[in-house]
Amino acid sequence: MGHDETQDDRRTQERAEITARLARFKSTQEKFAREREEFARQAWRKAQRGEAAE
């Protein structure tokens, strides 16, 4: 029985680690999306004013 409990504990820990990794990945992707949106907004404003894009 101890073996099964150890294996279950390991699986639970692995699931928790995967969940944490996915949360970090999602957070990073959302940050990149916000940065892209902000860059596009700034580029659009500059284009409207006739400034060169960076």
N, C-alpha and C positions, 0 to 999 in steps of 0.2 A: 503494500500500500504506500509506503514512503516514496517509492519510485514514481508512482503516478502523481502524487502530490507535488513532488519536485518538478516533474515534467509540466504539470499544470501551472505551477508558479512561473516556470521559465516562459511558457507560452503567454501567460498574462503579462509578464514583463516585456516580452517582445512586442506584443500588441500595443502596450503603452508607449514603447519607444517609437514604433511605426506611427502611431497617432500623433506623437509630438513632432516627428519629422514632417509629417504631412501638414501639420499646423504651421510649422516654420516655413515650409515651401509655399503654402498658400499666402502667408503673410508677405513673403518676399515678392511673389507674383503680383499681389495687390499693390505693393510699394512701386514696383516697376510700372504698373499700369498708371498709377497716379503721376509718376514722373514723366511718362510719355504724354499724358494729357496736358500736363503743365507746359512741357516743351512745345507741344502743338499750339497751345493757347498763346504762348509768347511769340512763336514764329508767325502766327496769324496776325497778331497785333503789329509786329514789325512790318509784315508785308502790307498791311493796311496803311501804315505810315510811310511806306516806301523805303524802309531801311533794309539793308542787306541781312539775310539770315546767317546765323552762325553755325 
